[in-house]
Amino acid sequence: MPSKSEARRLVQQGGALVGDKKIEDEKAVIDASCLDGNGAVMLRAGKKRFFRIIAKLA
């Protein structure tokens, strides 16, 4: 995201997803419960921007 306000608008308009769940609260916290079986989480911003984040748990 180029700016915080653009990210806030994306959440308010329903375009932000973590896994398959739509994020409705702009102050939501992404924690370890969002990880899939491989220790990764898929973030989606709109229709075309996908980000896969792989976490290494200590």
Biopython code that builds the backbone (N, CA, C, O; Angstrom):
import numpy as np
from Bio.PDB.StructureBuilder import StructureBuilder

atoms = [
    (1, "MET", "N", (0.830, -1.175, 0.000)),
    (1, "MET", "CA", (0.000, 0.000, 0.000)),
    (1, "MET", "C", (0.878, 1.243, 0.000)),
    (1, "MET", "O", (1.818, 1.354, 0.787)),
    (2, "PRO", "N", (0.565, 2.161, -0.877)),
    (2, "PRO", "CA", (1.315, 3.413, -0.899)),
    (2, "PRO", "C", (1.056, 4.293, 0.331)),
    (2, "PRO", "O", (1.928, 5.069, 0.722)),
    (3, "SER", "N", (-0.134, 4.182, 0.948)),
    (3, "SER", "CA", (-0.418, 5.034, 2.097)),
    (3, "SER", "C", (-1.355, 4.326, 3.058)),
    (3, "SER", "O", (-2.056, 3.382, 2.695)),
    (4, "LYS", "N", (-1.350, 4.809, 4.299)),
    (4, "LYS", "CA", (-2.237, 4.250, 5.317)),
    (4, "LYS", "C", (-3.696, 4.525, 4.973)),
    (4, "LYS", "O", (-4.563, 3.683, 5.210)),
    (5, "SER", "N", (-3.968, 5.702, 4.417)),
    (5, "SER", "CA", (-5.354, 6.036, 4.100)),
    (5, "SER", "C", (-5.896, 5.151, 2.976)),
    (5, "SER", "O", (-7.080, 4.814, 2.980)),
    (6, "GLU", "N", (-5.060, 4.773, 2.026)),
    (6, "GLU", "CA", (-5.513, 3.869, 0.967)),
    (6, "GLU", "C", (-5.821, 2.489, 1.541)),
    (6, "GLU", "O", (-6.799, 1.857, 1.142)),
    (7, "ALA", "N", (-5.007, 2.024, 2.462)),
    (7, "ALA", "CA", (-5.255, 0.739, 3.105)),
    (7, "ALA", "C", (-6.544, 0.794, 3.930)),
    (7, "ALA", "O", (-7.325, -0.158, 3.930)),
    (8, "ARG", "N", (-6.759, 1.893, 4.624)),
    (8, "ARG", "CA", (-7.979, 2.065, 5.421)),
    (8, "ARG", "C", (-9.211, 2.036, 4.523)),
    (8, "ARG", "O", (-10.204, 1.387, 4.856)),
    (9, "ARG", "N", (-9.158, 2.730, 3.392)),
    (9, "ARG", "CA", (-10.285, 2.729, 2.444)),
    (9, "ARG", "C", (-10.547, 1.338, 1.888)),
    (9, "ARG", "O", (-11.700, 0.941, 1.724)),
    (10, "LEU", "N", (-9.487, 0.600, 1.597)),
    (10, "LEU", "CA", (-9.626, -0.757, 1.073)),
    (10, "LEU", "C", (-10.387, -1.639, 2.065)),
    (10, "LEU", "O", (-11.265, -2.404, 1.665)),
    (11, "VAL", "N", (-10.059, -1.538, 3.345)),
    (11, "VAL", "CA", (-10.743, -2.320, 4.382)),
    (11, "VAL", "C", (-12.191, -1.874, 4.500)),
    (11, "VAL", "O", (-13.086, -2.717, 4.560)),
    (12, "GLN", "N", (-12.441, -0.584, 4.535)),
    (12, "GLN", "CA", (-13.798, -0.064, 4.682)),
    (12, "GLN", "C", (-14.691, -0.450, 3.516)),
    (12, "GLN", "O", (-15.897, -0.621, 3.694)),
    (13, "GLN", "N", (-14.121, -0.590, 2.322)),
    (13, "GLN", "CA", (-14.902, -0.933, 1.140)),
    (13, "GLN", "C", (-15.008, -2.439, 0.915)),
    (13, "GLN", "O", (-15.631, -2.878, -0.052)),
    (14, "GLY", "N", (-14.399, -3.240, 1.807)),
    (14, "GLY", "CA", (-14.539, -4.686, 1.721)),
    (14, "GLY", "C", (-13.563, -5.371, 0.788)),
    (14, "GLY", "O", (-13.822, -6.497, 0.363)),
    (15, "GLY", "N", (-12.448, -4.734, 0.452)),
    (15, "GLY", "CA", (-11.507, -5.317, -0.487)),
    (15, "GLY", "C", (-10.307, -5.990, 0.135)),
    (15, "GLY", "O", (-9.415, -6.431, -0.589)),
    (16, "ALA", "N", (-10.251, -6.085, 1.461)),
    (16, "ALA", "CA", (-9.109, -6.699, 2.132)),
    (16, "ALA", "C", (-9.521, -8.058, 2.688)),
    (16, "ALA", "O", (-10.512, -8.168, 3.411)),
    (17, "LEU", "N", (-8.745, -9.099, 2.342)),
    (17, "LEU", "CA", (-9.039, -10.436, 2.818)),
    (17, "LEU", "C", (-7.776, -11.069, 3.390)),
    (17, "LEU", "O", (-6.675, -10.865, 2.878)),
    (18, "VAL", "N", (-7.953, -11.837, 4.456)),
    (18, "VAL", "CA", (-6.883, -12.646, 5.035)),
    (18, "VAL", "C", (-7.363, -14.079, 4.928)),
    (18, "VAL", "O", (-8.349, -14.462, 5.558)),
    (19, "GLY", "N", (-6.662, -14.870, 4.129)),
    (19, "GLY", "CA", (-7.163, -16.205, 3.812)),
    (19, "GLY", "C", (-8.426, -16.034, 2.987)),
    (19, "GLY", "O", (-8.393, -15.434, 1.913)),
    (20, "ASP", "N", (-9.535, -16.556, 3.482)),
    (20, "ASP", "CA", (-10.824, -16.387, 2.811)),
    (20, "ASP", "C", (-11.764, -15.490, 3.590)),
    (20, "ASP", "O", (-12.927, -15.332, 3.217)),
    (21, "LYS", "N", (-11.265, -14.893, 4.686)),
    (21, "LYS", "CA", (-12.110, -14.055, 5.539)),
    (21, "LYS", "C", (-11.924, -12.585, 5.199)),
    (21, "LYS", "O", (-10.799, -12.095, 5.094)),
    (22, "LYS", "N", (-13.034, -11.894, 5.030)),
    (22, "LYS", "CA", (-13.003, -10.463, 4.754)),
    (22, "LYS", "C", (-12.692, -9.713, 6.047)),
    (22, "LYS", "O", (-13.271, -10.006, 7.093)),
    (23, "ILE", "N", (-11.797, -8.764, 5.975)),
    (23, "ILE", "CA", (-11.450, -7.933, 7.122)),
    (23, "ILE", "C", (-12.403, -6.754, 7.138)),
    (23, "ILE", "O", (-12.480, -6.003, 6.166)),
    (24, "GLU", "N", (-13.134, -6.583, 8.239)),
    (24, "GLU", "CA", (-14.108, -5.505, 8.331)),
    (24, "GLU", "C", (-13.687, -4.423, 9.312)),
    (24, "GLU", "O", (-14.240, -3.324, 9.295)),
    (25, "ASP", "N", (-12.706, -4.723, 10.174)),
    (25, "ASP", "CA", (-12.233, -3.757, 11.154)),
    (25, "ASP", "C", (-10.840, -3.295, 10.749)),
    (25, "ASP", "O", (-9.930, -4.112, 10.605)),
    (26, "GLU", "N", (-10.671, -1.997, 10.566)),
    (26, "GLU", "CA", (-9.370, -1.495, 10.113)),
    (26, "GLU", "C", (-8.282, -1.597, 11.171)),
    (26, "GLU", "O", (-7.108, -1.396, 10.861)),
    (27, "LYS", "N", (-8.644, -1.905, 12.410)),
    (27, "LYS", "CA", (-7.655, -2.077, 13.471)),
    (27, "LYS", "C", (-7.492, -3.551, 13.852)),
    (27, "LYS", "O", (-6.981, -3.860, 14.928)),
    (28, "ALA", "N", (-7.917, -4.447, 12.985)),
    (28, "ALA", "CA", (-7.810, -5.886, 13.246)),
    (28, "ALA", "C", (-6.341, -6.298, 13.308)),
    (28, "ALA", "O", (-5.496, -5.737, 12.611)),
    (29, "VAL", "N", (-6.054, -7.282, 14.151)),
    (29, "VAL", "CA", (-4.699, -7.782, 14.323)),
    (29, "VAL", "C", (-4.616, -9.165, 13.686)),
    (29, "VAL", "O", (-5.451, -10.031, 13.946)),
    (30, "ILE", "N", (-3.606, -9.360, 12.855)),
    (30, "ILE", "CA", (-3.372, -10.655, 12.230)),
    (30, "ILE", "C", (-2.397, -11.404, 13.128)),
    (30, "ILE", "O", (-1.271, -10.954, 13.340)),
    (31, "ASP", "N", (-2.830, -12.550, 13.659)),
    (31, "ASP", "CA", (-1.970, -13.299, 14.572)),
    (31, "ASP", "C", (-1.779, -14.725, 14.072)),
    (31, "ASP", "O", (-2.174, -15.052, 12.953)),
    (32, "ALA", "N", (-1.176, -15.571, 14.896)),
    (32, "ALA", "CA", (-0.838, -16.938, 14.504)),
    (32, "ALA", "C", (-2.074, -17.782, 14.184)),
    (32, "ALA", "O", (-1.956, -18.791, 13.490)),
    (33, "SER", "N", (-3.235, -17.401, 14.665)),
    (33, "SER", "CA", (-4.443, -18.173, 14.368)),
    (33, "SER", "C", (-4.847, -18.059, 12.894)),
    (33, "SER", "O", (-5.641, -18.865, 12.408)),
    (34, "CYS", "N", (-4.319, -17.087, 12.195)),
    (34, "CYS", "CA", (-4.627, -16.897, 10.772)),
    (34, "CYS", "C", (-3.760, -17.757, 9.861)),
    (34, "CYS", "O", (-4.031, -17.852, 8.664)),
    (35, "LEU", "N", (-2.721, -18.385, 10.408)),
    (35, "LEU", "CA", (-1.816, -19.193, 9.599)),
    (35, "LEU", "C", (-2.487, -20.477, 9.146)),
    (35, "LEU", "O", (-3.307, -21.042, 9.870)),
    (36, "ASP", "N", (-2.138, -20.942, 7.944)),
    (36, "ASP", "CA", (-2.653, -22.228, 7.481)),
    (36, "ASP", "C", (-1.727, -23.343, 7.969)),
    (36, "ASP", "O", (-0.841, -23.087, 8.784)),
    (37, "GLY", "N", (-1.908, -24.534, 7.504)),
    (37, "GLY", "CA", (-1.126, -25.683, 7.950)),
    (37, "GLY", "C", (0.350, -25.601, 7.613)),
    (37, "GLY", "O", (1.163, -26.274, 8.246)),
    (38, "ASN", "N", (0.715, -24.790, 6.628)),
    (38, "ASN", "CA", (2.106, -24.653, 6.207)),
    (38, "ASN", "C", (2.818, -23.489, 6.883)),
    (38, "ASN", "O", (3.977, -23.214, 6.574)),
    (39, "GLY", "N", (2.141, -22.803, 7.800)),
    (39, "GLY", "CA", (2.739, -21.653, 8.461)),
    (39, "GLY", "C", (2.748, -20.408, 7.594)),
    (39, "GLY", "O", (3.621, -19.552, 7.735)),
    (40, "ALA", "N", (1.782, -20.306, 6.702)),
    (40, "ALA", "CA", (1.701, -19.150, 5.803)),
    (40, "ALA", "C", (0.312, -18.535, 5.892)),
    (40, "ALA", "O", (-0.644, -19.176, 6.329)),
    (41, "VAL", "N", (0.223, -17.302, 5.478)),
    (41, "VAL", "CA", (-1.061, -16.614, 5.417)),
    (41, "VAL", "C", (-1.123, -15.895, 4.069)),
    (41, "VAL", "O", (-0.137, -15.310, 3.620)),
    (42, "MET", "N", (-2.286, -15.945, 3.436)),
    (42, "MET", "CA", (-2.496, -15.291, 2.150)),
    (42, "MET", "C", (-3.257, -13.989, 2.405)),
    (42, "MET", "O", (-4.353, -14.003, 2.964)),
    (43, "LEU", "N", (-2.672, -12.873, 1.992)),
    (43, "LEU", "CA", (-3.321, -11.574, 2.086)),
    (43, "LEU", "C", (-3.754, -11.170, 0.691)),
    (43, "LEU", "O", (-3.029, -11.366, -0.284)),
    (44, "ARG", "N", (-4.946, -10.604, 0.613)),
    (44, "ARG", "CA", (-5.450, -10.181, -0.687)),
    (44, "ARG", "C", (-5.937, -8.744, -0.584)),
    (44, "ARG", "O", (-6.705, -8.407, 0.317)),
    (45, "ALA", "N", (-5.496, -7.906, -1.498)),
    (45, "ALA", "CA", (-5.911, -6.506, -1.557)),
    (45, "ALA", "C", (-6.573, -6.283, -2.906)),
    (45, "ALA", "O", (-5.889, -6.151, -3.921)),
    (46, "GLY", "N", (-7.873, -6.241, -2.923)),
    (46, "GLY", "CA", (-8.605, -6.087, -4.175)),
    (46, "GLY", "C", (-8.638, -7.388, -4.952)),
    (46, "GLY", "O", (-8.528, -8.468, -4.372)),
    (47, "LYS", "N", (-8.789, -7.287, -6.255)),
    (47, "LYS", "CA", (-8.903, -8.488, -7.087)),
    (47, "LYS", "C", (-7.568, -8.999, -7.590)),
    (47, "LYS", "O", (-7.424, -10.193, -7.856)),
    (48, "LYS", "N", (-6.585, -8.113, -7.725)),
    (48, "LYS", "CA", (-5.363, -8.492, -8.426)),
    (48, "LYS", "C", (-4.110, -8.567, -7.564)),
    (48, "LYS", "O", (-3.094, -9.089, -8.024)),
    (49, "ARG", "N", (-4.142, -8.074, -6.355)),
    (49, "ARG", "CA", (-2.935, -8.056, -5.524)),
    (49, "ARG", "C", (-3.022, -9.136, -4.455)),
    (49, "ARG", "O", (-3.879, -9.086, -3.573)),
    (50, "PHE", "N", (-2.123, -10.116, -4.545)),
    (50, "PHE", "CA", (-2.051, -11.219, -3.606)),
    (50, "PHE", "C", (-0.669, -11.229, -2.971)),
    (50, "PHE", "O", (0.335, -10.986, -3.641)),
    (51, "PHE", "N", (-0.627, -11.510, -1.675)),
    (51, "PHE", "CA", (0.635, -11.602, -0.962)),
    (51, "PHE", "C", (0.594, -12.839, -0.087)),
    (51, "PHE", "O", (-0.358, -13.029, 0.670)),
    (52, "ARG", "N", (1.608, -13.680, -0.176)),
    (52, "ARG", "CA", (1.709, -14.869, 0.679)),
    (52, "ARG", "C", (2.856, -14.625, 1.638)),
    (52, "ARG", "O", (3.996, -14.422, 1.222)),
    (53, "ILE", "N", (2.549, -14.647, 2.914)),
    (53, "ILE", "CA", (3.547, -14.407, 3.950)),
    (53, "ILE", "C", (3.791, -15.717, 4.677)),
    (53, "ILE", "O", (2.859, -16.347, 5.177)),
    (54, "ILE", "N", (5.051, -16.120, 4.729)),
    (54, "ILE", "CA", (5.430, -17.367, 5.390)),
    (54, "ILE", "C", (6.088, -17.005, 6.716)),
    (54, "ILE", "O", (7.052, -16.240, 6.750)),
    (55, "ALA", "N", (5.567, -17.557, 7.800)),
    (55, "ALA", "CA", (6.079, -17.258, 9.135)),
    (55, "ALA", "C", (6.923, -18.415, 9.640)),
    (55, "ALA", "O", (6.574, -19.584, 9.474)),
    (56, "LYS", "N", (8.021, -18.068, 10.248)),
    (56, "LYS", "CA", (8.858, -19.057, 10.924)),
    (56, "LYS", "C", (8.651, -18.888, 12.407)),
    (56, "LYS", "O", (9.061, -17.879, 12.981)),
    (57, "LEU", "N", (8.022, -19.859, 13.037)),
    (57, "LEU", "CA", (7.761, -19.782, 14.464)),
    (57, "LEU", "C", (8.931, -20.362, 15.227)),
    (57, "LEU", "O", (9.429, -21.437, 14.893)),
    (58, "ALA", "N", (9.361, -19.664, 16.233)),
    (58, "ALA", "CA", (10.514, -20.109, 17.013)),
    (58, "ALA", "C", (10.104, -21.045, 18.127)),
    (58, "ALA", "O", (10.955, -21.514, 18.883)),
]
sb = StructureBuilder()
sb.init_structure("model")
sb.init_model(0)
sb.init_chain("A")
sb.init_seg("    ")
for serial, (resi, resn, name, xyz) in enumerate(atoms, 1):
    if name == "N":
        sb.init_residue(resn, " ", resi, " ")
    sb.init_atom(name, np.array(xyz, "f"), 0.0, 1.0, " ", f" {name:<3s}", serial, name[0])
structure = sb.get_structure()
